[in-house]
Amino acid sequence: MDSTLVQVLDSLDTTLISMKGIDTVSASRLLSAIGDVRCFANPSPVAYASGKNDKQYANQCGNRELNSLFYNLALHVSICKPVCVSC
């Protein structure tokens, strides 16, 4: 199955697997969850207004699978990344 995933990723001309922490399965899951990138053309915050208050919040209608993938990738990178003592 990995060889099939590698062939598909090669045909899509993606460089995801060159990133630290992303293997062929993670890259395939990311691409399948994202689908058409043009759907993310305007990720603007949602404005709420009530009387004198105007506030902007992040849109909560997100893709739970993508959220989970990004969280797990960030967790993996933060655990595997050595701590910078000079920072």
Backbone bond lengths (Angstrom), bond angles and torsions (degrees), N, CA, C in turn:
res aa  C-N    CA-C-N  psi(-1)  N-CA   C-N-CA  omega(-1)  CA-C   N-CA-C  phi
1 M - - - 1.441 - - 1.525 110.96 -
2 D 1.324 117.21 -37.06 1.470 119.43 179.54 1.518 111.75 -61.20
3 S 1.324 117.10 -37.13 1.460 118.79 -179.54 1.531 110.89 -66.64
4 T 1.327 116.91 -34.91 1.462 120.67 176.57 1.521 110.53 -66.60
5 L 1.332 116.48 -42.77 1.471 120.31 178.02 1.520 111.32 -62.57
6 V 1.325 116.89 -40.38 1.465 120.80 178.94 1.526 110.03 -63.44
7 Q 1.322 117.30 -40.88 1.470 120.59 178.54 1.527 110.84 -63.49
8 V 1.323 117.05 -42.30 1.469 120.57 179.57 1.523 110.16 -65.47
9 L 1.333 116.99 -44.33 1.469 120.30 179.46 1.525 110.93 -63.46
10 D 1.334 117.17 -38.70 1.463 120.45 177.12 1.524 111.23 -64.18
11 S 1.330 116.73 -38.52 1.462 119.46 -179.48 1.531 112.16 -69.53
12 L 1.346 116.40 -25.03 1.468 120.53 178.33 1.525 112.21 -86.23
13 D 1.327 117.00 -5.44 1.459 122.53 178.33 1.534 111.45 56.05
14 T 1.322 116.09 48.63 1.457 121.27 179.78 1.530 110.44 -102.95
15 T 1.305 115.61 150.72 1.469 121.01 178.21 1.524 110.94 -111.47
16 L 1.311 117.28 19.19 1.460 120.56 -177.90 1.523 112.88 -59.13
17 I 1.330 117.25 -40.96 1.463 118.80 -175.82 1.523 112.66 -71.55
18 S 1.329 117.43 -8.13 1.460 119.46 175.58 1.537 111.07 -82.29
19 M 1.327 116.71 -10.69 1.463 120.68 -179.94 1.522 109.72 -83.23
20 K 1.316 115.85 144.09 1.453 121.77 -178.77 1.530 110.21 -63.61
21 G 1.324 115.79 129.88 1.455 120.92 176.68 1.514 114.66 90.96
22 I 1.335 118.32 -4.54 1.463 120.83 -179.63 1.522 108.98 -111.86
23 D 1.327 115.54 115.50 1.466 120.62 176.42 1.521 108.81 -99.93
24 T 1.316 116.42 -172.64 1.465 119.46 -176.31 1.529 112.09 -65.45
25 V 1.317 117.14 -36.30 1.464 119.93 179.98 1.528 110.40 -68.67
26 S 1.336 117.41 -45.09 1.469 120.62 178.90 1.522 111.38 -62.85
27 A 1.314 116.90 -42.41 1.464 120.44 179.21 1.523 110.65 -63.70
28 S 1.326 117.00 -40.84 1.460 120.55 178.64 1.520 111.11 -65.33
29 R 1.337 117.07 -41.13 1.463 120.42 178.52 1.520 110.83 -64.83
30 L 1.331 116.92 -40.95 1.464 120.22 178.44 1.521 111.53 -61.63
31 L 1.318 116.12 -48.62 1.456 119.66 -178.17 1.522 112.16 -65.49
32 S 1.324 117.29 -37.07 1.464 118.71 179.64 1.524 111.30 -72.51
33 A 1.339 117.88 -32.72 1.463 120.59 178.75 1.524 111.38 -73.98
34 I 1.331 116.82 -35.21 1.462 120.45 -179.06 1.524 110.50 -73.92
35 G 1.311 116.51 -44.34 1.467 119.62 -178.68 1.517 110.70 68.17
36 D 1.312 116.77 -125.92 1.461 122.36 -178.63 1.532 109.62 -80.97
37 V 1.316 116.83 116.98 1.466 122.33 -176.67 1.524 111.58 -64.11
38 R 1.316 116.88 -24.87 1.462 119.92 -178.95 1.530 112.27 -64.94
39 C 1.316 117.38 -15.55 1.473 120.38 176.93 1.524 111.23 -68.53
40 F 1.325 117.52 -17.14 1.459 121.98 -178.11 1.525 111.30 -103.58
41 A 1.313 117.12 27.82 1.465 120.94 -175.39 1.524 112.88 -67.19
42 N 1.323 118.30 -29.89 1.464 120.78 -176.02 1.525 110.41 -135.33
43 P 1.335 117.79 77.56 1.467 119.87 -179.53 1.533 112.31 -84.24
44 S 1.315 115.97 50.20 1.465 119.58 -176.39 1.521 111.14 -77.85
45 P 1.333 116.96 152.97 1.460 120.11 178.30 1.524 111.32 -69.51
46 V 1.308 115.37 159.96 1.457 121.78 179.44 1.519 108.47 -90.86
47 A 1.327 117.25 131.20 1.458 121.57 -179.93 1.530 110.04 -94.24
48 Y 1.331 115.27 132.02 1.456 121.28 175.32 1.519 107.54 -119.00
49 A 1.308 116.32 130.75 1.464 120.43 179.91 1.519 108.93 -128.69
50 S 1.330 114.94 134.15 1.448 120.04 178.01 1.525 107.65 -146.60
51 G 1.315 116.70 105.38 1.461 119.52 -179.09 1.505 111.13 66.55
52 K 1.328 116.64 -117.39 1.461 122.15 -177.63 1.531 112.65 -90.36
53 N 1.305 116.78 -10.67 1.464 120.30 -174.59 1.525 111.12 -95.51
54 D 1.296 116.03 126.59 1.462 122.76 172.20 1.520 107.35 -121.13
55 K 1.306 116.55 116.83 1.460 120.57 -179.61 1.515 109.11 -128.93
56 Q 1.314 115.08 152.10 1.460 120.96 176.44 1.517 108.58 -120.26
57 Y 1.312 115.07 134.03 1.456 121.51 -179.78 1.519 109.01 -126.74
58 A 1.316 114.42 156.58 1.461 118.73 173.84 1.520 108.33 -67.77
59 N 1.298 116.12 144.59 1.449 121.15 179.19 1.527 109.08 -68.21
60 Q 1.319 117.28 125.10 1.465 121.83 -177.92 1.529 112.92 -86.46
61 C 1.313 117.28 -2.45 1.465 121.05 -178.90 1.522 109.74 -88.71
62 G 1.306 117.65 61.46 1.451 121.14 -177.18 1.510 112.22 -98.10
63 N 1.296 115.23 176.79 1.448 123.27 178.46 1.517 107.67 -86.53
64 R 1.319 118.40 112.95 1.461 122.65 -176.04 1.524 111.31 -64.96
65 E 1.324 117.14 -34.84 1.467 119.50 179.40 1.525 110.69 -66.28
66 L 1.343 116.76 -43.12 1.470 119.93 177.41 1.522 110.81 -64.40
67 N 1.318 116.26 -41.82 1.462 120.28 178.56 1.526 110.02 -58.54
68 S 1.315 116.90 -45.06 1.459 121.34 179.52 1.530 111.56 -64.23
69 L 1.333 116.48 -42.44 1.471 120.00 178.87 1.522 111.41 -62.21
70 F 1.338 116.92 -46.95 1.464 120.04 -179.98 1.530 111.53 -64.21
71 Y 1.325 116.92 -39.33 1.464 120.49 178.45 1.524 110.33 -62.38
72 N 1.335 116.68 -47.97 1.468 119.84 -178.78 1.519 112.00 -65.66
73 L 1.338 117.88 -37.10 1.464 120.07 176.69 1.527 111.32 -65.81
74 A 1.329 116.36 -42.50 1.463 119.84 178.61 1.526 110.89 -64.91
75 L 1.313 116.51 -39.61 1.460 120.82 177.96 1.521 110.42 -63.83
76 H 1.316 117.07 -44.04 1.460 121.59 179.62 1.532 110.97 -62.13
77 V 1.320 117.01 -45.22 1.468 120.56 -178.91 1.525 110.62 -67.38
78 S 1.338 117.74 -38.34 1.459 119.63 -178.78 1.530 111.73 -70.21
79 I 1.323 117.37 -30.13 1.463 120.30 178.53 1.524 110.52 -76.66
80 C 1.327 116.89 -39.87 1.466 121.45 -175.82 1.511 113.02 -83.26
81 K 1.328 117.53 -16.38 1.468 121.09 -176.63 1.535 109.67 -81.34
82 P 1.328 118.13 127.84 1.464 119.40 176.52 1.534 110.72 -67.48
83 V 1.305 115.36 147.15 1.462 121.07 -178.50 1.519 109.44 -75.58
84 C 1.321 116.43 133.56 1.457 122.26 178.82 1.525 108.60 -85.49
85 V 1.339 118.04 113.98 1.458 120.26 -177.01 1.537 111.44 -82.80
86 S 1.321 118.39 -17.45 1.463 119.87 -179.22 1.512 113.06 -89.19
87 C 1.340 117.45 -5.79 1.472 120.28 -178.31 1.518 111.35 -81.99
